[in-house]
Amino acid sequence: MEKSKIDRINALARKAKSIGLTETAERDALRKEYLTDMRASFRQQLDNTYVQTADGAKIPYAEYAKLSKKASPAGEVGREAD
């Protein structure tokens, strides 16, 4: 997201706190765009993240998350019972 748009979001937030805000549609549109960009960035970061299991294998985070949901109630993957 462009710095000018982030600056505008901050200016609208300051205005809303101090004297009230009439540009709610503009603020909402900017917030929605900001959140969309942040979610895409976070998803890209997770797509490039790997988890190393106890046996040394590296698996993509998405696969690890699926395995941890199917694993033990504590959600631990690659951990052996004591």
Sequence and secondary structure as in RCSB ss.txt:
>XXXX:A:sequence
MEKSKIDRINALARKAKSIGLTETAERDALRKEYLTDMRASFRQQLDNTYVQTADGAKIPYAEYAKLSKKASPAG
EVGREAD
>XXXX:A:secstr
  HHHHHHHHHHHHHHHHT  S HHHHHHHHHHHHHHHHHHHHHHHHT EEE TTS EEEHHHHHHHHHHS TT 
 SS    
